[in-house]
Each structure stands twice: as structure tokens, then as C-alpha cells.
Amino acid sequence: MLNTTSKTLAIAALLVASLAFAQGNSVITGTVSDAATNKPIGDLVITATSPALQGERIVVTDAAGIYRLSQLPPGTYTLRLSRESYKPFTRADVQVRVDRTIRVNVQLQPESLQSEEILVVGKAPTVDVGSATQGISVTKDFIDRVAFIRPNATGQRSFEDIAQAAPQVTADRYGYGFNGGQSPENLYLVDGVQVNDPTFGSLKTNTGVGGALLPLEFVEEVNVITGGYMPEFGRAGGGVLNVVTKSGSNDLHGSVWGNWWPGALTATPNTVRNEGSSLETTTKRHNTGDFGADLGGAIIKDKLWFYGGVAQSFDRQRVTRGVRRFLLNDDASDFLYDDAGNIRTEGVTSNSRFDDRRAFTWFGKLTWLIDGNNSLALSVTGSPQQRVAPMFAPLGYGADLDTTNSTTASLKYTGSFLDKHLLVDATAGWNRTEQARLPNDGSHPGQTTGFAGVPQTQFRRNPPLSIRDFEELPAGVADLCEPAGFIASKRVPYIGLNRYVMACPVTGGGATYNIGGRGFMSESEADRLQARVNVSYLFQLLGHHIARAGADVEWTQYRVNKAYSGGVSLIDLPAVPGADFLGQRDQSYLANPDDRVPLLNVRSTPSQFTTGLYLQDSWTILDAVTLNGGLRYDTQQLFASNGDLGLSLNNMLSPRVGIIYDFTQQGRSKVFANYAVYHQNIPLQMADRALTGEYQTYTYNSAAGCDPIGNASKGCTDKANAVALNEDPLAPSPNYVRFAAGRTMVDPNLKPTAKGEITAGLEYEVISNLRVGLIGTHNWLFNAVEDMSNDEGATYFIGNPGSGLAKAFPKAERKYFAGTLYASKAFTDGWLVQGSYTLSSLYGNYSGLFRPETGQLDPGISSDFDLKSLLVNRTGFLPSDRTHQVKAYVARDFEVSPTVSILAGLSYEGFSGTPINYLARHPLYGNDETFVLPRGSAGRTPWTHNVNVRGGLQWKVTKEQTVQVTLDLFNLLNLQEATEVSQRLSTLEILPASVPEGKDPAEAACLSGNVPTCQTILQKKVNGATVPVASTDLNGNFKQPTAYQQPFSVRLGVKLSF
Amino acid sequence: MFRTISFALTASFFAGLAMSGCFAAQPPPQCQTVSTQDFNGNPPYLAMLKQTSASAACTEGQKLASMLVGVQDYVPPGGGAAKLVLRPGRLVDLAQGNVFKADIDAKNDCQAKKNCGNCGPDGGNPCLFVDDPVTRSDPEDPEGKKLNALGGFARAPSSGICAASEPLVASQNFEARTLALVDGGMATLPALPATFSFSDVKVITTFEVPGTAFTAKLSQTEGACVAAYDVVAFYPSIACEADVDCDPNTDLDAGRNTGSGINPDFAPKCDTDLGFCVPTVDVTKPGLPKLP
């Protein structure tokens, strides 16, 4: 554990600030008029009640008959209207979603005409007439009935996966990207507190454990805002995922649940072939499940309520690693091939181990209605998670241990003043993210004992090493593989490689074999303290206004202890046995020429400070037109580990305007348009790596004194063992080269990453509760922040491609166009529908905060744009571009008897493929960094279709007790289409080709079949000379699948509620 | 309660805003140089030399118009004294024998003598034709550590300059060597004391030129020859025959998949006399004005 002081600080700040928060931002508004005269009715009392509302809300209509119920939590409401000379009127089943404005106009019959109370059910309009915000709101009804959410890697169904149901949302490696953006660009709010990982911006990590986890059982509603939002949300270049958690009510309610996703009912996944190595790894579900319980009720009736819950999940995958030998002919001069031309293989031996992940989540909430005008809510949640992943090499550290724990506390105050015309909501929040990436032997970064003290060595040797150079095989089969020390000499051409004829190679030809320690390790904590206040003022001036102003501040500190195990990462040179080992990422600095000072580990404590301020007004004229306008101002400062300012983003001004016209004037329609500018905050990792600086050297370590197989790796980095890197008589330090040192410079004219967006659309409620709509979205980048070099990698700076110091670079470009047709029906009358079709394009040279091609998540300092020479052919359809996306979710309840009903849900998701590139080696940046032909020239991955079914049986045991049994069938048709393919055309330095005007690039370069007119325009660099590319230079695995859709599986669940 | 809350929040917000206002500008670059090392693909700096004096003993071969200089800074993390090394190419060449040219056809017919202005250890001496470069060493410094001119270096720039705190001196007392000539004869290279001293070293450290250029005064001593120069050096040294070799951009038609590595702001062109790309702007002045 790191040195911590801020836990106490955080809690103190929470108490001192004594802030609070609204439970909701939703509004019911409308006009009440006399049915006989059509004149407005003033001074009429409207009472709103809802299971979601603690207590009741009362408003009075003004002289124009207009009322407005603000700051409502989402839920189903009943409105009661009463005034003397009119008979009471009740409208039930008013569906209110989070952050929405619903118009409910009422005509009251005079008492003289009507003698009994009028009860109207299920007719209230559901169109959000108050904003041009784009997105969907997902409630419990939807979550309970539709099997669209698979549990995540830890076996838990968490809130962020709701986003996939929204139109114009595309899954990416770290979550879901909205409107062409990427997941780390989104703002994730749980009860008003931002829970993005402050260091990387994302919620998920590569290991599958990480980030804030909140099981859907604890969630009341999730508002997925993909665009068109007002200045009250800031610091996100993408969308907003706003989660409202459950609260207690006057009645005691609780539930207990369990789900089981058995491996026995999971189909066998497709295997990804590894052509270079005789090792083959497959992963199959063994058991996944979760269970939990929650309880809510009143501590003091009508005054103080509680809600709490716990959930535990586990996921166990069986990982089988087999040795499959390649079959050779009798004199071992060539391989044996099957009819398709592939080398024949045969299993030699295999063993399997478990890859285990688990997560525990706890949640607690107290809600206190101080009086009719003031309330306080405190919620706290935590989600410790862990993964133990096996490592098979006997010379290795056994298993990875990855842990994370995200803890969030939120204190919210809601108050109304001046006869409910002035509304205040305020939040104070604290979020802590703890993460560790360790070897599973109890050792930690910086220690010299255990596997933290052993360097990781990667063997790439060619002629290849045999499996028996590293591992003992069972006696009966060992002779099927070459013995230790075997050196192959015969080579044959095969799938683009001149390949050594060998039965059991584990290195060479792109294959690698790792032994030793964990490699990169880290232990970190990040604390995020937030405070925000919003003040709304309702007034009349040529119509209704809701003016809103707000301010927020945030301070974040990241404390990390990081190291490469053994202080260095070793690679054997791919030449001959006995070669030297290249020590790379050696954590050290040079104090004098060739005087290396090792740093066993690096401790860094960068921080950041942001402030935001906004002003907005929503002006409704004549109950038909709403004009929204506002301006947001943000600043962000990033500080290096020593507290020095590292980067400053000032004066980020984000104007946002929208217009909404309800042509029915009854809340049943809207035509809208919106323009917005969004600014992206920079996650803290940049302050850690670039602004604090890293210290690394490279050297060659003589194999004479460094033999990792013989477990003498600790001597590798001894000074006496270093040999000259190469013949450079002018190098002041012949044996060591500095890889990184010190802080990266920031362009003095740096502009923040900013995005412009226009949305326009039409929505109409065709029948009660069923809305159909058409929406168009276009967004584009004004600027992006990246690190670049003007001198091909000698010095770097952080700037904006295309301007300032980086004026010689092409501008960062990301253009998104989308049109969506959608239909949505909330769960009423026993059924619901959510469906959309999106036609979109995402084009440019910059994907966002991470690089989808490699998964590199280094926000603002990725290898994108680093060198001008990397940018040739980089503009085209981006990796997240999917032309067509169909999403359809339907559910219906069937009543079998008064106590038993059947729940049935069906979902279909169909996506067209993503672009494929021709990638080769870049002379300075290595594999896959040269775009041989323009981005996307190699076609697209195939369409994927996924059908999920959910069936449930609900039995009301008593009035208060319900048992629900569910069955989820994921990927019903077991379609295992490729979702990713190899884009590596070659491991050689192929020059980016300029394609003759008007020609299809792939055809012109003879890469899409042998078209008669094609010509060999591809050239490779060999020892400085340029020669034509031969077919044997190309990777035979190019375009072969590297990942498939998840196979068919069955999940069973049971839930008892009372 | 409302008042307390709004006061606390407003105060904290404006305090924050005021705090952020203090950091309107980005921090200046820190003292750094390009660490030259072929492994990294970073060639030496090119020092352009303007001779200010030379003793009569200096031969034409000893008078320099340019010189490659290896450079590395040593700025330890956290704090502590920083250091800078300049490694003069001429001294390395003397040690490695690169100043001697081998007889190309190995016939020792001295045909090359006419074209060979720098054939002997002291210039105009009779040609010494050998197959390989003649390496030389300093018996008191067998590892050649003093080929590096090492000295103190600033940690933080002042007015866009990171200065060396002392003259940086590289020196070798090359001992005499007997050579076997290709035609079977023998020759003796006399002992040679050589010193290269860089004084008033100023590394330009601005946003435009982040340690990629420096100025200095250079004093050269090779035996009896003593010369002085004004130095303007920049990164990187790129050999050229035509302007196209200096292009900072890739030139795929010419088979170049990387740029020259010279900052495009330096607007480099080929100086065919030097055989190296040189900037057409003054790399030492703010705004990089065009050179006259």
C-alpha cells in the first residue's frame, strides 16, 4: 500500500463542505385549463406522488395555468389536481426518465358538469420536450426483461454495459464510444460523482478487472446521453452516462438473487491459429456466477430512508495450453501439408489451469427529507476486484495478480427556496481508485526478492528455440520434439516467411516465449475530490425560464509505485544462439558517460486541478417552442510529481444552443436542432509519464554473463556485463543509450482537445408511450492534443497537430456523420420496444484517447502523430467506423394466472464490419506502424449478428413476495464470426505506396487478387536500398481472424423479492 | 444552510479560479540536449566553425570548417548537479585514424598524393599509405575517457539558454606509433598532444529549439597548431549531395520513408562544400530569422 494521507482529507472535506444534491433533474410541466372555456386555471394545487419519490411534491399553477414540477427523481408518477369549483382529477402512470422534461397538459371539467373524480391512466405523453439531448434512458423494466447485457469479465452485470442499447453507440476495447468518440472520452457519473479512472479516463482495463463497478441490481435508472447536452455537463469530449442508484422507501423491500453461467452450457469457442509457435492456448468458460442481496426501507417514516446491498461475482475460465508439433517429412527437409496447404499438426501434450476473476460490490445509501424543501442523500459504494491469470512457463512467476478497488462516496443536497422558484442542488464526492499489477508471489515493485526482482526475458530467437529448451515434456512424448540445444538449419518458404523446418519451435517467425518476472508492475491509488453546485431559478419573462448556473471544482492526485521486474526487460537478439540480451526499459539514468544509476522502482505523485463554471437558460414560449442556450467555462492544470505545473489548459469556452418545437403543443412531438462545443479533459497519466518524465536506458548485456534460462538473470544488468551498443565512435556513452529522461515540453500555444457537434431531429409519439424518431448527428474535431516530434524522434513536445510547434503536421481529423431511425416504447401495458437503425461514417486520422489498432491507452501521448513519417496514408475510415448498426430489443409479459406470469425478451444486434488496414514495419517505430496503403484499403471485417433471448417465470407467492426464475440464451445461433483479423501485411519495412490516381489501392498493388492491370508498386527497404516486395515477404496470416464472437451460452437466474 | 453552502462553494470555486489564473502559460522547456547515439538513430550535432585565429603551424588539413560533435546531457531526476558532454569529432578522428586516408589501389604509387591534402599526421608530410585507419591512444587514458569534454550544466534555462558552468575540455596525448606501410616500408607517427576546449557553451533551450542547437567558442590545439573558432552547432548532422537529402519530410519517390530528422523550422539545404545539410535560419535567435 502506498503512503496515503488523503483518505482522512477526503472525508474531512466531505464533512466540511456539507454539500448535498438533487435526487433528480427531471421535470413535469404543462398547462391546466378549463374544459368548458379553454381559459387557464390559476392557483390550482397539483400533487405529485411516486414510489420513486420520498414524500410528495406540491406545486400551484400560475395565472397562465402553467405548472412545473422540477428536480424529480425518475419514476412513474401520479398527478392529482384539485381546486374549488373543479372536481379532483388524477392522472396516473406518468413516465418520467432521468434528466427529461415531460409535458402533461390537463383540461379540467367544472364541478357543475362533473360529479366524480376523473381518473386517467396511461395517456401521459413521454416526449422530452425540454431538451435536444440525444440518447436513451434505461430502467429496471428494461434490464429485467431483455438479455442484451452479458456479464463483464468479473461475472457482474455492471451499469456501463447499458450503453450498448443506445443508438450511435459502438463497443470499443475499454467500453462504449458515443457518436464516433471513444469510451475514455465519456463522463461516467454515479449519483453525481465522476467515477472515470482519473489516470486513463476509462472504466475498463485490458485485464478485465478495473474501474467502478455497480451491479444493475443497485441501479434505478441509467441515462445514456450521446450528444446534444447542455453546459451543466462538462469536461467530456464524448457522452455522459448518468447513473441514479436505488433509494429506500417507506415500505421495507428487499431481494436475494443468484445467477449461474455454467461452462457446460457454453459452446466451444473458435480457436485462433498461431502459425509460428507449437504452443496453442484456448480459453473456455468453466463457471461464472454471481449472487447478492439488497434491502431498503424507512428508518423514520416519511423522513429518513435507507437502501443497501452486497453482490459477489466470480468468473472461472479454463485455460488449456497445448504443445502441437508441426509434422515433418521423413528426412526432416520440409513440413507435411494438408490439402489446403496448411502445415499438418499433431497434439503432443497439454495441461490446463484456471484464470480466475472475482468482484465484490457493496452499496449503501441514506436519504433524509429534512423538510418539504430540503433533503440530503449520502451514498457510498465500493468494488474490490481481482484476477489471477495463469502463466504456463515453468521458468516464470506462476500467475498474474491484478487487483482494483474503486470506492465512491457522494453527499447530495437538494433544496428549494423562494416558494420553489429557486432550486439548489449540490454534490460533494470522493472517488478512490486503487490498482495493482503484480506477480502472484507476494512481491511488490521495487523489491529485489521474489519475482518482482527477476527481469522478464522475451525470446524471439530465429533459428527457433525448441519447447524442450525451456520445458520438460512427459517421457513418452518428449522425443516428438527437438531436444534442447537443437539448431535448425533447413528453411522453406511458408505464408510469407522463410521458415525453419522444425517440429516444436516456440520462438522465431513472430513467435515469442517469455520467462522470468512479471515485466511491468505497478501499484497505484488515485483520489478524486469533487464539489459542484447548481442553482436553478424559475421565472417568467415572455414565457417560462429555467435559468441555471453552476460551478464545480475537482482535485485529483495519483500515487503510483511502478517498476519493471528486476529493473529491466530483456530481449534476446533474434540472431544466433549465444547472442547478447538487449536490456530495454532499464529503469535507470546516466549520471556520467556510461555511468548507469539503477532505479529499482519509480514513485510518482502527479495531480490535477480543474474548475468549471456555467450559465444556461431554457426558455419556453407559448408552450410550443423551447430555446436552450448556455456557455461553459473550464480550466485544467496538470502538475508533475514534484508539484511543478506541467500543462495548463485555460479559457475553455463551450457554447451550446438548442431549439425544440412541439408542433402538437401537447407534449407528443418535437422537432429540434442543437449546436454544441465540448472540451475534453486530459487524464492524469500524461502528468505521470510525460510531464513528470521517465528515466530509462537501453544496453546490450553479454550472453557470457547473462543466461536467463540458467536463471542467472540477476547478473545480466551488472555494469561489467554491458557491451557496446554498436560502432558509434562519437557517442559519449558507447554502452548505454538514454531512452527517456525528463519532462516533455508543452507547446506554449496549446489548445485543448475540442469537438463541435450539430444534431437535428424529429420525434413523434405515434401511440401512447411509443415514440418514433429520426435524428442526424455530425461532429468534428477542432483540435487534438498529442505528443509529436519535429526531428524524427530526437525531441518530443505536446501540442496540436497542424498548428503551433506542430504546424508541419497534418491537422488531427475525426469526422462523424450519422443518421438514426428509432422507435422506443417504455414498459407499459406489458410490453416494451427499443429499436434503432444507424447509418454512419467515421473518417479521419485520429481515433481519440486510445489507439484501437494496438490498444495503446496513453491519452494525449500515444504513438499517434509522433512523427510526420508515421502519417503517410493514415487518413481514412477509422477503426470504429461501422456503416450499419441495427439494435432491436423487444419484451412482453404474459399473464398465466393472477399470480404467475411469463416474461419474454428478445434482442438482436447486427453490425457491419470495421475497416482493415495494410500494416508493415516502420523504421523507427517498429511493427504495424506503417500504413502501406491508405487506411481501410484492405476491406472490412464481416457483419456480425447476435440474437439473445431471455425467458422468465414470475410467481407472486404472496402480495409482497415474488419469485422470479430467468433463463438467458446468449448468441442463440452460435454465430462465431471473426470480429478482428490480422492487419500485419509484413514484418518488413515496406514503404507506404502512393497509388496511381483513380485506381483502387489494393488492386493497383496486386493485393486483392491478381488483377491483370495491377503492378508491383510496393517497395521494401533492405539495408538502406529499395527493392520490390516479393510475395514471400507477405504475412500469410494477413486477414486471418484473431478474435471471434463469443459462443452460445446459457445463464440461469433466480431472484426472490419481498 | 443554503447561505453557508453557497458561500462555501462560491468561495472555493473562485479560490480555484484564482489559483488556475496563476498558471496561464505553459512551463518553459527544461535543460536538455539530444542524446546522440547511433543505436537510437540520433546522429551527432554538426558544428559550423568560423575561424577567428590560427597559428602559422596549422596546415590546411587542420583548419576546420565544420566538425561533428557527439552530445549528451546528464540531468539526474529529482535534483543534483547536471552535466554536459561534448565529444569533438576531430579528436575522435585523430584517435580512430580517420584523418589518414588509405591508398585506394594499395599500389603505393602515390598517385593519390596530389589530391591528398591531409595525408599525413601533420598535413604536408609524405603520404603514409596503410590499409586500415591508424588508431592512436593516450597511455594515460587507455579507455579514451577524455575524448569526452565533460563539465557542469545548468538544470533550468535562463532567458532561453542552458549554459555549461565551465569550459568543456577534451584532450589526448597520443603516443608515437610505428606503422607498417602497404608496400612493406615503415614509418613513424610522432607523439601528438591534442586538446579541444569549448568555452562559453550555451545550449539554446526555447520552445522552437529545445536543446537542438548550441553556441560556443572552441580552442583547438594539435601539436604546434593552435586555432580558435566561433561555433554554431545544431542537431542533426545529415550528409548530403543535394537539397533533397535534407528534406524533413518523407520522400517516397526517392525511397525515403522517414524525413531527414532536421526540424522543418530550420529550413535546411545542402551545403555541398561541407557535404552536410545546414539551416538557412539563425538557430540561435528567437523567431529563427532567415540568415543573410
Contacts between the chains, C-beta under 8 A, distances in Angstrom:
chain1	res1	chain2	res2	distance
A	16	B	8	7.8
A	17	B	8	5.9
A	17	B	9	7.7
A	17	B	12	7.7
A	18	B	4	7.2
A	18	B	5	6.8
A	18	B	8	7.5
A	19	B	5	6.3
A	19	B	8	7.8
A	19	B	9	7.2
A	20	B	5	7.4
A	374	B	1	7.0
A	413	B	5	6.7
A	415	B	1	7.5
A	415	B	2	5.8
A	417	B	2	6.1
A	424	B	2	6.1
A	424	B	5	7.2
A	424	B	6	7.2
A	426	B	5	5.8
A	426	B	9	6.5
A	531	B	9	6.5
A	531	B	12	6.5
A	533	B	5	7.1
A	533	B	6	7.0
A	533	B	9	4.3
A	535	B	6	7.5
A	551	B	9	6.4
A	551	B	10	7.2
A	551	B	13	4.1
A	552	B	13	7.6
A	553	B	12	5.7
A	553	B	13	5.7
A	553	B	16	4.5
A	589	B	74	7.8
A	589	B	76	5.9
A	589	B	77	6.1
A	590	B	72	7.4
A	590	B	74	5.5
A	591	B	74	5.8
A	591	B	76	5.9
A	591	B	83	7.8
A	592	B	74	6.1
A	592	B	83	6.5
A	592	B	150	7.1
A	593	B	72	6.8
A	593	B	74	7.9
A	593	B	85	5.8
A	593	B	145	7.5
A	593	B	148	5.3
A	593	B	150	7.0
A	597	B	76	7.4
A	599	B	77	7.6
A	609	B	16	6.7
A	609	B	19	6.9
A	609	B	20	6.6
A	611	B	13	6.4
A	611	B	16	4.3
A	611	B	17	5.2
A	611	B	20	5.6
A	613	B	13	6.9
A	613	B	17	7.5
A	635	B	17	7.2
A	635	B	20	4.2
A	637	B	20	5.7
A	637	B	23	5.2
A	642	B	78	7.7
A	644	B	27	6.6
A	645	B	23	5.0
A	645	B	27	5.4
A	646	B	27	6.6
A	647	B	26	6.4
A	647	B	27	7.9
A	648	B	20	7.7
A	648	B	23	4.5
A	648	B	24	6.9
A	648	B	25	7.0
A	648	B	26	5.9
A	650	B	20	7.0
A	650	B	21	8.0
A	650	B	23	7.7
A	650	B	24	5.9
A	693	B	77	7.0
A	695	B	77	5.5
A	698	B	39	6.9
A	698	B	40	8.0
A	725	B	37	6.8
A	725	B	38	7.8
A	725	B	39	4.1
A	726	B	38	5.6
A	726	B	39	5.3
A	727	B	38	7.5
A	728	B	37	6.0
A	728	B	38	3.7
A	728	B	39	7.1
A	728	B	70	7.9
A	729	B	92	5.0
A	729	B	95	7.9
A	729	B	96	5.5
A	730	B	36	6.6
A	730	B	44	4.6
A	730	B	68	5.8
A	730	B	69	7.6
A	730	B	70	3.7
A	730	B	87	5.7
A	730	B	89	5.9
A	730	B	92	5.8
A	731	B	36	6.3
A	731	B	37	4.5
A	731	B	38	6.6
A	731	B	39	7.9
A	731	B	70	5.7
A	731	B	72	7.8
A	731	B	87	7.6
A	732	B	36	7.4
A	732	B	70	5.1
A	732	B	71	7.1
A	732	B	72	4.1
A	732	B	85	4.2
A	732	B	87	5.0
A	732	B	148	5.2
A	733	B	35	7.9
A	733	B	37	7.0
A	733	B	72	6.0
A	737	B	35	6.9
A	737	B	37	4.3
A	737	B	39	4.9
A	737	B	40	5.1
A	738	B	35	4.4
A	738	B	37	7.7
A	738	B	40	7.8
A	738	B	72	7.3
A	739	B	40	7.7
A	741	B	32	7.6
A	741	B	35	7.7
A	741	B	75	6.7
A	741	B	77	8.0
A	742	B	30	5.7
A	742	B	32	5.9
A	742	B	75	6.1
A	742	B	77	7.9
A	743	B	30	5.6
A	745	B	29	4.2
A	745	B	30	7.7
A	745	B	207	6.6
A	745	B	210	5.4
A	746	B	26	4.1
A	746	B	27	6.9
A	747	B	26	6.9
A	747	B	207	6.8
A	748	B	25	6.4
A	748	B	26	5.0
A	748	B	207	5.4
A	750	B	26	6.1
A	790	B	248	7.6
A	790	B	263	4.5
A	790	B	264	6.4
A	790	B	265	7.1
A	791	B	34	7.5
A	791	B	212	6.6
A	791	B	235	6.8
A	791	B	236	6.9
A	791	B	261	5.1
A	791	B	262	6.6
A	791	B	263	5.2
A	792	B	41	7.4
A	792	B	258	5.5
A	792	B	259	5.5
A	792	B	260	7.7
A	792	B	261	4.0
A	793	B	41	6.8
A	793	B	42	8.0
A	793	B	261	7.8
A	794	B	34	4.4
A	794	B	42	5.3
A	794	B	212	7.1
A	794	B	235	6.3
A	794	B	236	6.8
A	794	B	261	6.6
A	795	B	32	7.3
A	795	B	34	6.2
A	795	B	210	5.1
A	795	B	211	6.9
A	795	B	212	6.2
A	797	B	207	7.5
A	797	B	210	7.0
A	805	B	207	6.2
A	805	B	208	7.2
A	808	B	248	7.1
A	808	B	249	7.9
A	808	B	264	4.4
A	808	B	265	7.9
A	867	B	258	7.3
A	867	B	259	7.8
A	868	B	248	7.4
A	868	B	249	6.3
A	868	B	250	7.1
A	868	B	259	5.9
A	869	B	249	7.9
A	869	B	250	4.7
A	869	B	257	6.3
A	869	B	258	4.4
A	869	B	259	5.6
A	872	B	250	6.0
A	872	B	252	7.1
A	872	B	257	7.9
A	922	B	257	7.5
A	923	B	257	6.2
A	923	B	258	5.7
A	924	B	41	6.1
A	924	B	258	6.4
A	930	B	257	7.1
A	989	B	257	6.8
A	991	B	252	5.6
A	991	B	255	6.8
A	991	B	257	4.9
A	992	B	250	7.8
A	992	B	252	6.1
A	992	B	257	6.8
A	993	B	252	7.5
A	994	B	252	5.8
A	994	B	253	7.7
A	1019	B	255	6.7
A	1021	B	255	7.4
A	1021	B	257	6.5
A	1026	B	255	3.7
